[in-house]
Amino acid sequence: MNNPISVIKHRNNSYLPELLERMNTIYCFNNDWNKKKIIKFVDLFAGIGGMRLGFSRPFTQCVFSSEWDKYAQKTYEANFQEKPFGDINEIHLQDIPDHDILIGGFPCQPFSTIGKREGFLHETQGNLFYNIAQILQAKKPFSFLLENVPGLVTHDKGKTFDIILKTLDSLNYDVRYSILDAALFDLPQVRERIYLVGFCREYLKERVDFTFPMGQTNDVYIDRFIEKNIEGYSISKHLQQSYLFKKDDGRPQIVDQTSQVKVKTFVSTYHKIQRLTGTFVRDGETGLRLLSENECKAIMGLPKDFQFPVSRTQMYRQIGNSVAIPVIHQIADQIYDVISYHSSVISNN
């Protein structure tokens, strides 16, 4: 039996749930949507605002953001001059402004099977995805982009993903999804994530022509971003000898200014200096150090002037939980192309 992740990764385009589409072709074409003058979006599970960076354009406006972590809120506010609302479970639907696009990187959780419930929306109750579903049902944005780890596809033996797809379909959204690697989008990091894009059938006459950007092979490696003689990030000689290099197995990944490689996926626990998942730099007072702030920004595609008014531990956590900006930016371009086709919003701005 084929691995569903492998199937998605090697398709030329996004996977299309054709069966659901054939069963639910309810296109209503609400012409009022075409009168929009600016594209408004909401930023849920916002983290430090990576998805907002990818979606921001002269013709867009972020009208609402939500993030529960107080340290991520601090970083978000420092860069966007607004503090996100807190726990999404405590936000009333009527307090969320109307919007055209919903974006969010929601946590991967199992769905409860306690009790007999009717309908997919009820199956998701108690899960953070339920909040997204509720907002989609109440606000009916034209489109959405959701991001998660590739393991979402096989999570809970595939049940989680199956419920998500069927819930979105029951809300009258035509959904496409694909697993994309940030390394193919001019970033020096291997970072696979699954992206789900949906379009509300109520605003359309027929199914939209949407394809995910696929990226391409490139020569953007970590070598061009490595800084030299950086102080304050060193790993002690004792930790190197007793843990990092206790085995001669090629781990951890060590890079320097000559390394024409893509680094491993940056994780939120990077500050714990883990030999199996970490990438470290041959530099510093002890000959080995952690990635610097600027190097971390480079592997995620964050602007050089992006601010982290938090501790280094929190910075590493926030970067590890963030998104690859160039991937989000190109997906946003594709969504805006669809909007441009169905509206004069973009062409008039």
C-alpha positions, -999 to +999 in steps of 0.1 A: +000+000+000+014+034-009+024+059+017+000+088+014+027+113+021+049+099-007+019+100-031+013+137-023+050+146-026+055+132-060+024+144-077+029+172-102+002+192-085-019+195-054-039+164-044-075+170-053-102+152-033-122+146-065-147+123-049-159+150-025-159+175-052-181+154-074-205+148-045-207+184-034-207+208-064-228+235-048-217+266-066-240+295-058-221+325-072-228+353-047-219+384-068-216+407-037-181+394-031-168+408-064-174+443-050-145+441-026-120+470-027-094+455-004-086+419+006-089+414+043-075+384+061-073+370+097-042+355+112-050+326+135-025+306+156-004+334+145+029+327+163+053+355+154+034+364+122+052+344+096+020+337+076+011+374+078+044+383+063+037+359+034+002+373+027+009+410+032+005+431+000-004+468-008-039+456-015-044+436+017-052+443+054-049+420+084-080+427+104-076+402+132-049+381+148-049+355+176-020+338+195-021+325+230+016+323+238+026+355+257+062+355+243+051+350+207+026+379+213+055+401+224+075+393+192+044+398+170+036+432+186+072+443+182+070+436+144+034+445+135+026+471+162-004+453+174-008+426+201-028+395+190-058+384+208-052+355+232-067+321+236-089+314+205-113+294+227-122+326+246-129+347+215-165+352+205-173+348+168-190+381+167-157+398+178-139+385+147-143+409+118-156+398+084-127+388+061-119+373+027-090+349+037-084+329+068-048+318+075-034+297+103-010+270+114-032+250+137-017+224+162-021+187+152-044+170+177-065+138+178-103+142+177-124+130+205-147+100+199-166+103+232-203+103+227-224+100+196-223+132+176-240+142+144-220+158+116-183+164+110-184+198+128-194+181+160-167+155+156-141+182+158-155+197+190-128+201+217-101+203+191-084+235+181-094+228+145-130+232+157-123+269+162-113+272+125-143+253+114-166+275+134-151+307+120-154+294+084-190+285+090-199+319+106-178+342+084-176+323+051-144+338+038-136+333+001-105+313+008-082+299+035-047+285+039-039+261+067-004+248+075+007+218+095+034+191+098+033+163+071+024+138+098-011+152+099-019+129+070-012+098+089-020+111+124-043+088+143-041+063+114-054+089+090-086+096+109-076+132+119-070+142+083-101+125+070-123+144+095-106+177+086-112+172+048-148+161+053-155+189+077-142+215+053-162+199+025-193+200+046-188+237+051-189+240+013-152+245+007-134+230-023-101+219-007-067+211-022-036+201-003+001+194-010+033+187+009+060+212+000+097+215+009+111+249+018+144+238+003+128+241-032+119+277-025+154+293-022+158+285+015+189+267+029+167+244+050+149+211+044+115+218+058+084+198+046+050+210+056+015+202+044-006+231+031-044+231+027-061+257+005-098+260+002-123+281-018-159+287-008-182+274-035-209+300-025-190+327-043-182+308-075-199+296-106-175+266-110-144+251-096-115+274-096-082+267-114-057+265-086-023+249-085+003+249-057+037+263-065+062+235-066+095+253-062+126+241-080+161+228-073+185+256-065+219+264-051+209+283-021+229+267+007+238+276+042+273+286+034+263+320+021+246+329+054+271+316+080+286+344+101+322+343+114+337+350+148+303+351+165+304+353+203+278+342+229+265+311+211+292+286+220+287+250+230+310+239+259+339+215+252+325+192+279+291+189+261+308+184+228+329+155+241+304+139+265+273+141+243+275+156+208+304+136+195+301+105+218+295+084+187+312+085+153+280+084+133+281+116+114+259+134+138+251+162+146+252+182+113+281+206+114+283+235+090+306+264+082+313+290+055+322+262+030+291+240+035+271+238+004+242+220+020+207+225+032+204+223+070+181+200+088+146+211+097+149+237+125+129+225+155+114+244+184+136+225+209+168+236+192+180+253+224+183+219+240+213+211+217+201+177+205+226+157+184+201+139+163+181+169+151+205+198+155+227+217+131+256+235+146+283+259+133+321+254+133+330+287+149+330+306+182+350+305+214+350+267+218+351+258+181+314+250+179+283+271+184+245+274+179+231+291+149+230+328+154+199+350+152+207+362+117+214+326+105+181+315+119+163+343+101+180+333+069+169+297+070+132+307+075+132+336+051+125+362+078+135+398+070+169+409+084+152+436+104+127+412+121+129+418+159+130+392+187+125+411+220+126+379+239+153+355+254+174+334+230+155+303+242+122+319+233+136+330+200+146+295+190+112+282+201+094+308+180+115+303+149+111+265+152+073+270+153+072+295+125+067+290+087+089+292+057+080+327+044+089+322+007+066+292+005+037+311+021+044+340-002+041+319-033+010+301-022-005+335-014+003+347-049-016+317-063-046+325-041-045+361-052-044+350-088-077+332-083-091+363-066-079+385-094-097+363-119-129+366-100-126+402-089-111+435-098-095+439-063-059+434-073-059+449-108-073+482-093-047+485-066 
